[in-house]
Amino acid sequence: MKMTVDFEECLKDSPRFRAALEEVEGDVTELELKLDKLVKLCIAMIDTGKAFCAANNQFMNGIRDLAQYSSKDVLVENSLMKFSETLQEMTNYHTILFDQTQRSIKAQLQTFVKEDIRKFKDAKKQFEKVSEEKENALVKNAQVQRNKQHEVEEATNILTATRKCFRHIALDYVLQMNVLQSKRRSEILKSMLSFMYAHLTFFHQGYDLFSELGPYMKDLGAQLDRLAVDAAKEKRDMEQKHSTIQQKDFSSDDTKLEYNVDAANGIVMEGYLFKRASNAFKTWNRRWFSIQNNQLVYQKKFKDNPTVVVEDLRLCTVKHCEDIERRFCFEVVSPTKSCMLQADSEKLRQAWIKAVQTSIATAYREKGDESEKQEKKSFPSAGSLEPGSESKEKLLKGESALQRVQCIAGNASCCDCGLADPRWASINLGITLCIECSGIHRSLGVHFSKVRSLTLDTWEPELLKLMCELGNDVINRIYEAKVEKMGVKKPQPSSQRQEKEAYIRAKYVERKFVARHLASVPLPEDGASAVPQHQEEKRHSSSERSPQADKHGATSPKEGEKQEASVLCDSKQLPPGLQLYRAAYKKNLPDMAEALAHGAEVNWVNIAENKSTPLIQAVLGGSLVTCEFLLQNGANVNHRDVKGRGPLHHATVLGHTGQVCLFLKRGANQHATDEEGKDPLSIAVDAANADIVTLLRLAKMNEEMRESEGLCGQPGDEIYQDIFRDFSQMASNNPEKLNRFQQSDSQKS
């Protein structure tokens, strides 16, 4: 049985929980009505012997009604409908079954209604009472003035006691609710099955009918036995979970709220706050607040439409309020209005303020002119830098991230509106943007565009190389291929924001301007002929291996351009997924970007080649930048092929230290084993690759420290990040230092 109400949600006492309660309470009320109706019809059938057929027809109508009510439960619905059809044919036999009916239908269902549903109602009354008491305690606690310490302590103690009482009563109520929902199936079916067996026993005239129904009834009886066992097990599990939750430490007695700006559902933070009304009385009301979609909103009930407090967090600020009598207050101020809010504790107030501040910073970052000036002051020359710093490395090369990226063709102006000197970039698209277009890109979501500042953010070497492999000209040739043909006017720097937003959505989300055919893949010099598309996936045969790679069975294409030519076909005929797959091995980022623009699935699986993915092909191709591009576009770092090997396995076998470092940073599962039972660490040990062994052991040690230290106090994290940063720098700028195995000339080329 699927649990109706979750115990964890119960502790939050959120509008979702209240909405679930209302739904279940209405459901139980309707169930009680249906059962009462059925019992009354049964009594009428017993008392009215002369009108047995009429009463029996009404009773069957009640059964059908109950079956329709149970339409979401196939077992109950089908069983009741089958029984009612058989009973319809029995209405002419006039054999009285009142005594057995009294015991099977009336007694059992009345007992269920009087005992189980009554327990539910009693639990409901207690819950409503303690819920009201908790609300009163919350209001009283919120109204206590800060300078009346004895009243503060008294209100706090009352609130703590009331909350604990509410928690126990609420958990008991949810338990009773779930037990009732679990039990009602067996009770209804058990009583009905007993009634049907009474017909089989006493109606000799209906023997032929019931002989056909008998096997079905026996099967249902067996299912009931299993249902009873399952219900008992579910009850024990729920009671155990109920007990476990009660034993949790709630000493702080604060709602556990955390903010997450990258939450999948878009809700950065949510919880109860008191809000001061803007009317003349300045009343305070408790509402459910949330930060979502760059807005601060609240609602009274779960089904209510959210009321927007702040339409755009970029235009507001948040501050503490210590000049009013109520405690834990803070104010959200926008250019047009301000909103006074109150949390339940100082800890929650700080959490909300931090959440709002973080959301503001994420939604809008000020233009980086001052930061650039400060950066120039801080780093006047290469000689003044500390050894090993990232800034020194940039300046020793004579370029900053901004300079390096803007040197690429088309990057000196915004990719979408053409504004000069763009200071922002989309790292998964590989383009530069002005500040206004970057805000629009952010609103599209990270699955379309990941925005980063060229002056305010830190840039990893592999990301800079990715940006340099693509650029505005390359991406616009793909995403704006049909702009002129369609007669669409590209926005200018002076265009309205709405016009820019419509164009950007059409360009990247709807992909209206992408040509419907794929760009051609250059054929080898010998002009090899194309092969049919259905044979294309049979490509990818032998590989050139290092001794270590041969030992573990890693593969990569072997015969060079000539053998590759024998299986290439016109790329206009290739599916986007296969084009991405091919381009990933060939380290061709423009072709990969084009394939994604045509709808290629970044985790496309090549069934004909051991269920390999583009990310695994990028590993075999030996390109760190290609791996970074796929990961930025949502590639699954833990996908495994038919041999049980993921990208981390293949990178370890081939001795690609930079890729191993990248995958570990992106959360690759270092404990996964292949079909031979080997994890990446054992493969690296067998290959005697000291660099990769060091990385894997360091990652494992850091993971163990995280588990032992918990969320607070992680002494290994800083060192761990520093070492991985050094490996990343070396893999991007001096890869020859990490090449443990000597590769052939064909592979190097």
C-alpha positions in Angstrom: 0.0 0.0 0.0 1.2 3.5 -0.8 1.4 5.6 2.3 -1.1 8.4 2.3 0.8 10.9 4.4 4.5 10.9 5.0 5.8 11.1 8.6 8.7 13.4 7.6 6.3 15.9 6.0 4.2 15.7 9.2 7.0 17.2 11.2 7.2 20.3 8.9 3.5 21.0 9.3 3.6 22.7 5.9 0.7 23.6 3.7 1.4 20.5 1.7 0.9 18.5 4.8 -2.3 20.3 5.7 -3.6 19.8 2.1 -2.8 16.1 2.3 -4.7 15.9 5.6 -7.7 17.6 4.1 -7.7 15.1 1.2 -7.4 12.1 3.4 -10.0 13.3 5.9 -12.4 13.9 3.0 -11.6 10.5 1.7 -12.3 8.8 5.1 -15.6 10.7 5.4 -16.7 9.5 2.0 -15.6 6.0 2.9 -17.7 6.1 6.0 -20.7 7.3 4.1 -20.3 4.5 1.5 -19.9 1.8 4.3 -22.9 3.1 6.3 -24.9 3.0 3.1 -23.9 -0.6 2.5 -24.7 -1.7 6.0 -28.1 0.0 6.0 -29.0 -1.7 2.7 -27.9 -5.1 4.2 -30.2 -4.5 7.3 -33.0 -3.7 4.9 -32.4 -6.9 3.1 -32.6 -8.9 6.3 -35.7 -7.2 7.7 -37.6 -7.2 4.4 -37.8 -10.9 3.5 -40.8 -10.6 1.2 -39.1 -7.9 -0.8 -35.8 -9.7 -0.8 -35.2 -9.3 -4.6 -35.8 -5.6 -4.5 -33.5 -5.2 -1.4 -30.9 -7.4 -3.1 -30.9 -5.3 -6.2 -30.4 -2.2 -4.0 -27.6 -3.9 -2.2 -25.9 -4.8 -5.5 -26.2 -1.1 -6.5 -24.4 -0.3 -3.3 -21.7 -2.8 -4.2 -21.3 -1.2 -7.6 -21.2 2.2 -6.0 -18.4 1.0 -3.7 -16.6 -0.5 -6.7 -16.7 2.8 -8.6 -15.5 4.6 -5.5 -12.5 2.1 -5.5 -11.8 2.7 -9.2 -8.2 3.5 -8.3 -7.8 0.1 -6.7 -8.0 -2.5 -9.5 -8.2 -5.5 -7.2 -11.1 -4.1 -5.2 -13.0 -2.7 -8.2 -12.7 -5.8 -10.3 -13.6 -8.1 -7.5 -16.7 -6.1 -6.5 -17.9 -5.8 -10.1 -17.5 -9.5 -10.7 -19.4 -10.3 -7.5 -22.2 -8.0 -8.4 -22.7 -9.5 -11.8 -23.0 -13.0 -10.3 -25.5 -11.8 -7.7 -27.6 -10.2 -10.4 -28.3 -13.7 -11.7 -29.2 -15.0 -8.2 -32.1 -12.7 -7.6 -34.7 -15.3 -8.7 -33.7 -18.0 -6.2 -35.3 -16.5 -3.1 -33.2 -18.4 -0.6 -32.7 -16.5 2.6 -29.2 -15.9 3.9 -30.1 -13.5 6.6 -28.2 -15.2 9.4 -24.9 -15.5 7.5 -25.4 -12.0 6.1 -25.9 -10.6 9.6 -22.5 -12.1 10.6 -20.5 -11.4 7.4 -21.7 -8.0 6.2 -23.5 -6.1 8.9 -21.3 -7.1 11.9 -17.9 -6.8 10.3 -18.4 -3.5 8.5 -20.2 -1.9 11.5 -17.3 -3.0 13.6 -14.9 -1.4 11.2 -16.9 1.8 11.1 -17.5 2.0 14.9 -14.0 1.0 16.0 -11.5 1.9 13.3 -13.1 5.0 11.9 -14.0 6.2 15.4 -10.4 5.9 16.4 -9.5 8.0 13.4 -12.1 10.6 14.4 -10.8 10.7 18.0 -7.2 11.2 16.7 -8.5 13.9 14.4 -10.1 15.8 17.3 -6.9 15.6 19.4 -4.8 16.7 16.4 -7.1 19.7 15.8 -7.0 20.7 19.4 -3.3 20.5 19.8 -2.8 22.2 16.4 -4.9 25.1 17.7 -2.8 25.2 20.9 0.4 25.3 18.9 -0.8 28.1 16.8 -1.8 30.1 19.9 1.6 29.3 21.5 3.4 30.5 18.3 1.4 33.7 18.3 2.0 34.3 22.0 5.7 33.6 21.6 5.9 36.0 18.7 4.1 38.8 20.6 6.3 38.7 23.6 8.3 41.9 24.0 12.1 41.5 24.0 12.6 43.5 27.2 10.3 41.2 29.3 12.6 38.3 29.9 10.4 36.3 32.2 7.6 36.5 29.7 10.0 35.5 26.9 11.1 32.4 28.9 7.6 31.5 29.8 6.4 31.8 26.2 9.4 29.9 24.9 8.8 27.0 27.4 5.1 26.9 26.5 5.9 26.9 22.8 8.5 24.1 23.2 6.1 21.9 25.2 3.3 22.6 22.8 5.4 21.7 19.8 6.5 18.4 21.4 2.9 17.6 22.2 1.8 18.6 18.7 4.6 16.4 17.2 3.5 13.3 19.1 -0.2 13.8 18.4 0.4 14.6 14.7 2.6 11.5 14.3 -0.1 9.4 16.1 -2.7 10.9 13.8 -0.8 10.2 10.7 -0.1 6.6 11.9 -3.8 6.1 12.6 -4.7 7.5 9.2 -2.2 5.3 7.4 -3.3 2.2 9.3 -6.9 2.9 8.5 -6.1 3.3 4.8 -4.1 0.1 4.9 -6.8 -1.9 6.7 -9.9 -0.9 4.8 -9.1 -2.9 1.8 -8.8 -6.2 3.7 -11.9 -5.4 5.8 -14.1 -4.6 2.8 -12.9 -7.6 0.8 -13.0 -10.0 3.7 -16.6 -9.2 4.5 -17.6 -9.4 0.9 -15.8 -12.7 0.4 -17.5 -14.2 3.5 -20.9 -13.1 2.1 -20.1 -14.7 -1.3 -19.1 -18.0 0.3 -22.4 -17.9 2.2 -24.1 -17.8 -1.2 -22.1 -20.7 -2.4 -23.0 -22.7 0.7 -26.7 -22.1 0.9 -27.8 -21.6 -2.7 -27.9 -25.0 -4.2 -29.8 -23.7 -7.2 -26.9 -21.3 -7.9 -24.3 -24.1 -7.9 -23.6 -23.8 -11.6 -23.0 -20.1 -11.3 -20.8 -20.3 -8.3 -18.8 -23.2 -9.7 -17.6 -20.8 -12.4 -16.9 -18.1 -9.8 -15.2 -20.6 -7.3 -11.7 -20.5 -8.8 -11.7 -16.8 -8.8 -12.8 -16.6 -5.2 -10.1 -19.0 -4.2 -7.5 -16.9 -5.9 -8.9 -13.8 -4.2 -8.7 -15.6 -0.8 -5.0 -16.3 -1.4 -4.5 -12.7 -2.4 -6.2 -11.7 0.9 -3.8 -13.8 2.9 -0.9 -12.1 1.2 -2.6 -8.7 1.7 -3.0 -9.5 5.4 0.7 -10.5 5.6 1.7 -7.4 3.7 -0.6 -5.2 5.8 0.9 -6.5 9.0 4.4 -6.0 7.7 3.6 -2.4 6.6 2.1 -1.7 10.0 5.3 -2.9 11.7 7.4 -0.8 9.3 5.3 2.3 9.9 5.4 1.8 13.7 9.1 1.3 13.6 9.5 4.5 11.5 7.1 6.3 13.8 9.2 5.2 16.8 12.5 6.2 15.1 11.2 9.7 14.3 10.1 10.1 17.9 13.5 9.2 19.1 15.2 11.9 17.0 17.0 14.7 18.8 14.8 17.9 18.6 16.7 19.7 21.4 17.1 22.9 19.3 13.4 22.6 18.4 14.0 24.8 15.4 12.6 23.9 12.0 15.5 22.5 10.0 15.7 25.0 7.1 18.5 25.2 4.5 18.7 27.3 1.4 19.9 25.9 -1.9 20.2 28.3 -4.9 20.6 25.3 -7.3 17.5 23.4 -6.1 15.9 21.3 -8.8 12.4 22.5 -8.0 13.6 26.2 -8.2 12.7 26.8 -4.5 15.7 28.3 -2.8 14.2 28.3 0.7 10.7 28.0 2.2 9.1 28.1 5.7 6.8 30.0 8.0 7.3 33.7 8.8 5.2 36.3 10.4 4.4 39.2 8.1 3.4 42.6 9.2 0.3 43.9 7.3 0.4 47.3 5.6 -2.9 48.3 7.0 -3.4 50.9 9.8 -3.5 48.3 12.5 -0.1 46.8 11.5 -1.3 43.3 12.3 1.0 40.3 12.1 0.0 37.2 10.2 1.8 33.8 9.9 2.3 32.8 6.3 4.3 30.2 4.3 7.1 32.0 2.5 9.4 30.8 -0.3 12.1 32.2 -2.5 11.6 31.0 -6.0 11.9 32.2 -9.6 13.9 35.2 -8.4 10.9 36.3 -6.3 9.9 36.3 -2.6 6.3 35.0 -2.3 3.9 33.7 0.3 0.7 31.8 0.7 -1.8 30.9 3.4 -2.9 27.5 2.1 -1.2 25.1 -0.2 -3.9 25.5 -2.9 -3.8 29.3 -2.8 -2.0 31.2 -5.5 1.3 32.6 -4.2 1.3 36.3 -3.3 4.4 38.1 -4.7 6.2 40.2 -2.1 9.2 41.1 -4.2 8.9 40.7 -8.0 12.6 40.9 -8.7 15.2 40.2 -6.0 17.8 42.1 -8.0 16.0 45.3 -7.0 15.8 44.8 -3.3 18.0 44.5 -0.2 17.5 42.8 3.2 18.4 44.0 6.7 18.0 43.3 10.4 15.3 45.2 12.3 16.2 46.0 15.9 14.1 49.1 16.3 10.8 47.4 17.0 9.6 45.5 20.0 9.1 42.1 18.4 12.2 39.8 18.2 13.8 38.1 15.2 12.6 40.7 12.7 14.1 41.6 9.4 13.0 43.8 6.5 13.1 43.2 2.7 13.2 46.6 1.0 12.5 47.3 -2.7 12.4 50.6 -4.5 8.6 50.7 -4.3 7.8 49.1 -0.9 9.2 47.3 2.1 8.1 44.2 3.9 8.6 43.5 7.6 9.0 39.8 8.5 9.6 37.9 11.7 11.2 34.5 12.1 10.6 32.1 15.0 14.2 32.3 16.2 17.5 34.1 15.7 18.9 31.1 13.9 16.0 31.1 11.4 16.3 34.8 10.9 20.0 34.6 10.0 19.2 31.7 7.7 16.5 33.7 5.9 18.6 36.8 5.6 21.5 34.7 4.2 19.1 33.0 1.7 17.8 36.3 0.4 21.3 37.8 0.1 22.5 34.7 -1.8 19.5 34.8 -4.1 20.1 38.5 -4.8 23.8 37.8 -5.6 22.8 34.9 -7.8 20.1 36.7 -9.7 22.1 39.8 -10.4 25.8 40.6 -10.1 27.0 44.1 -10.5 29.2 44.9 -13.5 32.8 44.2 -12.7 34.5 47.5 -13.6 35.6 48.2 -10.0 36.7 44.6 -9.5 38.8 44.8 -12.7 40.5 47.9 -11.5 41.2 46.3 -8.1 42.6 43.2 -9.9 45.0 45.4 -11.9 46.1 47.2 -8.7 46.6 43.9 -6.9 48.7 42.4 -9.7 50.8 45.1 -11.2 53.5 42.8 -12.6 54.4 39.1 -12.7 57.3 39.6 -10.4 55.1 40.6 -7.5 53.1 37.3 -7.5 53.5 34.4 -5.1 54.7 31.2 -6.7 52.0 28.7 -7.7 49.1 31.2 -7.7 46.5 31.0 -10.5 46.8 34.8 -11.2 50.6 34.4 -11.7 50.0 31.7 -14.2 47.6 33.9 -16.1 49.9 36.9 -16.1 53.0 34.9 -17.0 51.1 34.0 -20.2 50.4 37.7 -20.6 46.6 37.2 -20.6 43.7 37.2 -18.2 40.5 35.1 -18.7 38.8 38.2 -20.3 41.7 38.8 -22.7 42.0 35.2 -23.7 38.3 34.7 -24.4 37.8 38.0 -26.2 40.7 37.1 -28.6 38.5 34.4 -30.2 36.7 35.3 -33.4 33.4 37.2 -32.7 34.0 37.2 -28.9 34.8 40.9 -28.8 31.0 41.7 -28.9 28.0 40.1 -27.4 26.9 36.9 -29.2 23.2 37.9 -29.1 23.0 41.7 -29.4 26.4 42.7 -30.5 27.3 45.1 -27.6 31.1 45.6 -27.5 33.4 44.4 -24.7 31.2 41.7 -23.1 32.2 40.6 -19.6 30.0 37.5 -19.2 30.1 34.1 -20.8 27.9 30.9 -21.2 30.3 28.1 -20.4 28.3 25.3 -21.9 27.6 27.2 -25.1 31.1 28.7 -25.4 30.0 32.3 -26.1 30.4 35.8 -24.6 27.5 38.0 -23.5 26.8 41.5 -22.3 25.3 41.9 -18.8 21.7 42.2 -20.0 21.8 39.2 -22.2 23.6 37.2 -19.5 20.6 37.9 -17.2 18.2 36.6 -19.9 20.4 33.5 -20.3 20.2 32.9 -16.6 16.5 33.0 -16.7 16.5 30.2 -19.3 17.8 27.7 -16.7 21.2 26.0 -16.4 20.0 23.2 -18.7 20.1 25.7 -21.5 22.9 28.1 -20.5 25.3 28.3 -17.6 26.5 31.9 -17.1 29.8 33.0 -15.5 31.6 36.3 -15.2 34.8 36.8 -17.1 36.1 39.2 -14.4 34.5 38.1 -11.1 34.6 34.3 -11.3 37.6 31.9 -11.1 38.2 30.1 -14.4 39.7 26.6 -14.6 42.2 26.0 -17.4 40.0 23.4 -19.1 37.0 25.9 -19.1 39.2 28.6 -20.7 40.3 26.1 -23.4 36.7 25.1 -24.0 35.8 28.8 -24.6 38.7 29.1 -27.0 37.6 26.1 -29.0 34.2 27.5 -29.7 33.3 31.3 -29.7 30.5 33.5 -30.9 31.2 33.0 -34.7 31.1 29.2 -34.4 28.0 29.1 -32.3 26.2 31.8 -34.4 26.9 29.8 -37.6 24.9 27.0 -36.0 22.2 28.8 -34.0 21.6 31.6 -36.5 21.9 29.7 -39.7 18.4 30.6 -40.9 18.1 34.1 -39.5 18.6 35.9 -42.8 16.5 33.4 -44.7 13.6 33.8 -42.3 13.9 37.6 -42.4 14.3 37.8 -38.6 15.9 41.0 -37.3 18.6 40.4 -34.7 18.4 42.6 -31.6 20.8 45.6 -31.3 22.4 46.8 -28.1 19.7 49.5 -27.8 16.8 47.1 -28.3 14.2 46.6 -25.6 14.8 43.8 -23.1 11.6 42.1 -24.2 12.8 42.0 -27.8 16.1 40.5 -26.7 14.5 37.9 -24.5 12.1 36.8 -27.3 15.0 36.4 -29.7 17.3 34.5 -27.2 14.5 32.1 -26.4 13.7 31.5 -30.0 17.5 31.0 -30.7 18.5 28.7 -27.8 15.3 27.2 -26.4 13.1 26.7 -29.5 16.1 26.6 -31.9 14.1 28.2 -34.6 17.1 29.4 -36.6 19.0 26.1 -36.6 19.3 24.6 -40.1 17.4 21.4 -40.4 20.4 19.4 -41.8 23.7 18.6 -40.1 26.9 20.3 -41.2 29.2 18.1 -43.2 31.9 16.1 -41.6 35.2 16.3 -43.7 36.0 13.0 -45.4 39.5 11.6 -45.4 41.9 12.5 -48.2 41.5 9.3 -50.0 37.8 10.1 -50.6 36.3 6.9 -49.0 32.8 6.2 -50.0 29.9 6.4 -47.5 28.2 3.4 -46.0 24.4 3.0 -45.4 23.2 4.6 -42.2 22.0 1.3 -40.7 25.5 0.0 -40.9 27.1 3.1 -39.5 26.9 1.9 -35.9 29.0 -1.2 -36.7 32.1 1.1 -36.9 34.6 1.4 -34.1 36.7 -1.8 -34.3 40.2 -2.4 -33.2 42.4 -0.1 -31.2 46.0 0.8 -30.5 46.8 0.1 -26.9 49.5 0.8 -24.5 50.7 -2.3 -22.6 48.7 -1.3 -19.6 45.6 -0.7 -21.7 46.0 -4.1 -23.4 46.2 -5.7 -19.9 42.8 -4.3 -18.9 41.0 -4.4 -22.3 40.6 -0.7 -23.0 39.9 0.1 -26.6 40.4 3.0 -29.0 40.2 3.2 -32.8 43.4 1.9 -34.4 43.8 2.3 -38.1 44.0 6.1 -38.4 42.2 8.2 -41.0 42.3 5.6 -43.7 40.3 2.9 -41.8 38.0 5.6 -40.4 37.2 6.6 -44.0 35.8 3.2 -44.9 32.9 3.6 -42.6 32.2 7.3 -42.8 29.0 8.5 -44.4 27.6 11.9 -45.3 27.0 13.5 -42.0 23.7 15.0 -43.3 22.4 11.4 -43.0 23.7 10.9 -39.4 21.3 11.1 -36.4 22.4 13.9 -34.1 23.3 11.4 -31.3 25.7 9.5 -33.6 27.2 12.8 -34.9 27.9 13.8 -31.2 29.3 10.4 -30.5 31.7 10.6 -33.5 32.7 14.2 -32.9 33.5 13.5 -29.2 36.2 11.0 -30.2 37.6 13.3 -32.9 37.8 16.2 -30.4 35.7 18.3 -32.7 33.8 20.7 -30.4 32.1 22.7 -33.2 30.6 19.5 -34.6 29.6 18.5 -31.0 27.9 21.9 -30.5 26.1 21.5 -33.8 24.8 18.0 -32.9 23.5 19.3 -29.5 21.7 22.1 -31.4 20.0 19.5 -33.6 18.7 17.8 -30.5 21.4 15.2 -29.8 21.0 13.5 -26.4 24.2 14.2 -24.5 24.0 10.7 -22.9 23.2 8.9 -26.2 24.1 5.2 -26.0 25.6 3.4 -29.0 24.1 -0.1 -28.7 26.4 -1.5 -31.4 29.5 -0.4 -29.5 29.2 -1.8 -26.1 26.6 0.8 -25.1 29.3 3.5 -25.1 28.4 7.2 -24.8 29.9 10.4 -26.2 31.7 11.0 -22.8 33.4 7.6 -23.0 34.4 8.4 -26.6 35.9 11.6 -25.4 38.0 9.7 -22.9 39.2 7.3 -25.6 40.0 10.3 -27.8 42.2 11.6 -25.0 40.8 15.2 -24.9 40.2 16.8 -21.5 38.4 19.8 -23.1 35.9 17.5 -24.9 35.1 15.8 -21.6 34.6 19.2 -19.9 32.3 20.3 -22.7 30.1 17.2 -22.4 30.0 17.5 -18.6 29.0 21.1 -18.8 26.1 20.1 -21.1 24.8 17.5 -18.7 26.7 14.3 -19.5 26.4 11.5 -16.9 29.8 10.9 -15.4 28.7 7.5 -14.0 27.2 5.9 -17.1 28.7 2.4 -17.6 29.0 0.4 -20.8 28.2 -3.3 -21.1 31.5 -4.3 -19.5 30.5 -2.2 -16.4 33.1 0.5 -17.1 32.4 4.2 -16.8 34.4 7.2 -18.0 36.6 6.9 -14.8 37.4 3.3 -15.6 38.5 4.1 -19.2 40.5 7.1 -18.1 42.3 5.0 -15.5 43.1 2.2 -18.0 44.4 4.6 -20.6 46.5 6.6 -18.0 44.7 9.9 -18.7 45.4 11.6 -15.3 43.8 14.9 -16.2 40.5 13.1 -17.1 40.6 11.1 -13.9 41.1 14.3 -11.9 38.2 15.9 -13.8 35.8 13.0 -13.2 36.6 12.8 -9.5 35.8 16.5 -9.1 32.5 15.9 -10.9 31.4 13.2 -8.5 32.4 10.0 -10.4 31.7 6.8 -8.4 35.2 5.5 -7.6 33.8 2.4 -6.0 32.0 1.0 -9.1 33.4 -2.2 -10.3 33.5 -3.6 -13.9 32.5 -7.1 -15.0 35.9 -8.3 -13.8 35.2 -7.0 -10.3 37.8 -4.2 -10.5 37.3 -0.6 -9.4 39.5 2.2 -10.8 41.9 2.1 -7.9 42.7 -1.6 -8.4 43.2 -0.9 -12.1 45.6 2.0 -11.4 47.5 -0.2 -8.9 47.9 -3.0 -11.5 49.1 -0.5 -14.1 51.5 1.0 -11.5 50.3 4.5 -12.4 51.4 6.5 -9.3 49.7 9.8 -10.2 46.2 8.2 -10.7 46.7 5.9 -7.6 47.5 9.1 -5.6 44.4 10.9 -6.9 42.1 7.9 -6.2 43.4 7.3 -2.8 43.3 10.9 -1.9 39.6 11.1 -3.1 38.8 8.0 -1.1 40.5 9.4 2.0 38.6 12.7 1.7 35.3 10.8 1.3 36.0 8.8 4.4 36.9 12.0 6.3 33.6 13.6 5.2 31.7 10.6 6.5 33.5 10.5 9.8 33.5 14.3 10.4 30.0 14.9 9.3 28.9 18.2 7.8 31.1 20.3 10.1 34.8 20.2 10.3 36.4 18.7 7.2 40.2 19.0 7.7 41.1 17.3 4.5 38.9 19.3 2.1 41.2 22.3 1.6 44.3 20.2 1.0 42.3 17.9 -1.2 41.0 20.8 -3.3 44.5 22.3 -3.6 46.0 19.1 -4.8 43.3 18.5 -7.4 43.6 22.1 -8.5 47.4 21.5 -9.1 46.6 18.3 -11.1 44.0 20.2 -13.2 46.5 23.0 -13.9 49.2 20.5 -15.0 46.7 18.5 -17.1 45.7 21.6 -19.0 49.0 23.4 -19.3 51.7 20.7 -19.1 50.0 17.4 -20.0 53.3 15.8 -21.0 54.2 15.7 -17.3 51.3 13.4 -16.6 51.7 11.1 -19.7 52.8 7.9 -17.8 52.5 5.8 -21.0 54.2 6.5 -24.3 51.7 6.8 -27.1 52.1 6.1 -30.8 52.5 8.9 -33.3 49.1 8.2 -34.7 47.4 8.7 -31.3 49.4 11.8 -30.6 48.2 13.3 -33.9 
